[in-house]
Amino acid sequence: MISYNQELLRCVSEIALKNDIVTEKQIQARDKILVQNEAVSHIYIIKEGIAKCYITESNGKDYILEFMGSGEIVGELEILHNTKSLTNIEAISNLQVLRIHRDYFVEMLQNNWQLNLLILKELAQRLAQTSSRASYQQNYPLEYSILKIIFLFSNQPLKLSKKDLADYLGITLRSLNRTLLALQQKGILCTDSLELKKNQNEISQMLFRYENFS
């Protein structure tokens, strides 16, 4: 699912109108805002577009933590902890971002309690989403997890690729394709396009049965 934070975007956009410490920058699709294990000099808030946040393991495999839309902030954890980037943040579509230097960001947190509170709420929301995701991936079969994610993305402005879906679930493409084939044989979706063959009400009922009778 793509996460958004319009309240934070409004707050920082208002600050940008009054103060030139907030600048705008264009990021091309497939370019990275942050690179894992590299120094972080700015925080970025997505104004338009979609990015993905992922970790590259020592074996070269990527694991997607989340997809990020307008209002989502990146780089704040690294600046607060004074560490190098914990993840890669890569643009999926062309991005327009608001950028604040690390020194100004820390100063703003010390003096702007509204911004401070919004950052705390953002971190709390991420923790809740991570817990919820871990719960359903551990407690339900892979078929359910795949169907749930494709269903959630069906109303989002993002074409989910098989690789991104596998990286998001932390599984191999082979395991993904095997489960997609099973779903196709049941007449639920098309393996090539990841398009659902049943309507939203039918999919909702299927997910309900998984959640209550598995």
C-alpha positions in Angstrom: 0.0 0.0 0.0 1.2 3.5 -0.8 1.4 5.8 2.3 0.6 9.5 2.2 0.7 12.4 4.8 -1.1 15.4 3.5 -1.1 17.1 6.9 2.7 17.1 7.0 2.9 18.3 3.4 0.6 21.2 4.2 2.7 22.2 7.2 6.0 22.2 5.4 4.5 23.9 2.3 3.3 26.7 4.6 6.8 27.0 6.0 8.3 27.1 2.5 6.1 30.1 1.6 7.6 32.1 4.5 11.2 30.8 4.6 13.7 30.1 1.9 15.4 27.3 3.9 12.8 24.9 2.2 13.7 24.4 -1.5 12.2 22.3 -4.2 13.9 19.7 -6.3 12.9 17.5 -9.3 13.9 13.8 -9.1 13.7 11.6 -12.3 12.1 8.2 -12.2 14.6 5.5 -11.1 16.9 8.0 -9.5 17.6 7.7 -5.8 17.0 10.4 -3.2 18.9 8.5 -0.5 21.4 5.7 -1.0 21.9 3.0 1.6 25.1 3.5 3.8 25.8 7.0 2.4 25.7 10.2 4.3 22.4 12.1 4.6 22.6 15.9 4.3 18.9 16.8 3.8 15.5 15.6 4.6 13.0 15.3 1.7 9.2 15.5 1.7 7.5 14.2 -1.4 5.3 16.8 -3.0 4.2 14.8 -6.1 5.0 11.3 -7.3 5.7 7.9 -5.8 8.9 6.4 -4.4 9.9 3.1 -2.8 11.9 2.6 0.3 14.0 -0.6 0.3 17.0 -2.3 1.9 19.6 -4.1 -0.2 20.9 -7.2 1.6 24.5 -8.4 1.5 23.5 -11.1 -1.0 22.2 -8.4 -3.4 18.5 -9.0 -2.8 16.2 -6.1 -2.3 13.5 -6.0 0.4 10.9 -3.2 0.0 9.7 -1.7 3.3 7.1 0.7 1.9 5.8 2.7 -1.1 5.7 6.4 -0.4 3.4 9.1 -1.9 2.9 12.8 -1.3 3.6 14.1 2.2 5.9 11.3 3.1 9.3 12.3 4.6 12.6 10.6 4.2 16.0 11.1 5.9 14.6 12.2 9.3 15.6 9.1 11.1 19.2 9.3 9.9 19.5 13.0 10.8 18.0 12.5 14.3 20.3 9.5 14.9 23.3 11.1 13.1 23.8 7.9 11.0 24.3 7.1 7.3 21.2 6.2 5.3 19.5 3.0 6.5 17.7 2.4 3.3 17.5 3.3 -0.4 14.8 5.7 -1.5 14.2 5.4 -5.2 11.7 7.3 -7.4 9.2 5.1 -9.2 7.7 8.0 -11.0 9.1 11.5 -11.5 9.1 13.3 -8.2 8.8 16.8 -7.0 10.2 17.1 -3.4 10.7 19.7 -0.7 14.2 19.7 0.7 15.6 21.0 4.0 19.2 20.9 5.1 19.8 18.7 8.2 20.9 21.7 10.4 17.8 23.7 9.6 15.6 20.6 10.1 16.9 20.1 13.6 16.4 23.7 14.4 12.8 23.6 13.1 12.0 20.6 15.3 13.3 22.5 18.3 11.2 25.6 17.5 8.1 24.4 15.7 6.0 22.2 17.9 3.4 21.6 15.2 6.1 20.1 12.9 7.5 18.2 15.8 4.2 16.6 16.6 3.5 15.7 13.0 6.9 14.0 12.8 6.1 12.0 15.9 2.7 11.0 14.5 4.4 9.9 11.2 6.9 7.7 13.1 4.0 6.2 15.1 2.0 5.5 12.0 4.9 3.7 10.4 5.4 1.5 13.4 1.7 0.6 13.3 1.8 -0.2 9.6 4.9 -2.3 10.0 3.3 -4.3 12.8 0.1 -4.9 10.9 2.0 -6.0 7.8 4.2 -8.4 9.8 1.1 -9.8 11.4 -0.8 -10.7 8.2 2.3 -12.0 6.5 3.1 -14.4 9.4 -0.5 -15.5 10.2 -2.0 -16.0 6.7 -0.9 -18.0 3.7 1.1 -16.4 0.9 -1.9 -16.6 -1.4 -3.8 -14.2 1.0 -0.9 -11.8 1.3 -0.5 -11.5 -2.5 -4.2 -11.1 -3.1 -4.5 -8.5 -0.4 -1.6 -6.4 -1.7 -2.8 -6.5 -5.4 -6.3 -5.6 -4.2 -5.0 -2.6 -2.2 -2.9 -1.4 -5.1 -5.8 -1.8 -7.6 -7.0 1.7 -6.6 -3.6 3.3 -6.5 -1.8 5.3 -9.2 1.0 2.8 -9.5 1.5 -0.2 -11.7 2.9 -2.9 -9.4 5.6 -5.0 -11.0 6.2 -8.7 -10.2 9.7 -7.8 -8.9 8.4 -5.1 -6.6 5.7 -7.4 -5.3 8.2 -10.2 -4.6 10.6 -7.7 -2.9 7.8 -6.3 -0.8 6.8 -9.8 0.4 10.4 -10.9 0.8 10.0 -13.9 -1.4 11.6 -15.2 -4.7 10.0 -14.6 -8.1 9.7 -18.3 -8.4 7.5 -18.6 -5.3 5.5 -15.5 -6.4 4.9 -17.0 -9.9 3.8 -20.3 -8.4 1.2 -18.7 -6.2 0.1 -16.3 -9.0 -0.5 -19.3 -11.2 -2.7 -20.9 -8.5 -4.7 -17.7 -8.3 -5.1 -17.6 -12.0 -6.3 -21.2 -12.2 -9.0 -20.2 -9.7 -10.1 -17.4 -12.0 -9.1 -14.7 -9.6 -6.4 -12.7 -11.5 -4.2 -12.7 -14.6 -0.6 -13.6 -13.9 1.0 -11.4 -16.6 -0.8 -8.1 -15.8 -1.6 -8.7 -12.1 -5.1 -7.5 -12.9 -8.0 -8.9 -10.9 -10.6 -10.8 -12.8 -13.2 -10.4 -10.0 -14.9 -7.2 -8.8 -14.0 -5.5 -5.5 -16.9 -6.9 -3.6 -15.9 -10.5 -4.5 -12.3 -9.9 -3.6 -13.3 -8.4 -0.3 -15.4 -11.4 0.5 -12.5 -13.7 -0.3 -10.1 -11.8 2.0 -12.8 -11.9 4.7 -13.0 -15.7 4.5 -9.2 -15.9 4.7 -9.2 -13.6 7.8 -12.0 -15.4 9.6 -11.8 -19.0 8.6 -8.0 -19.7 8.0 
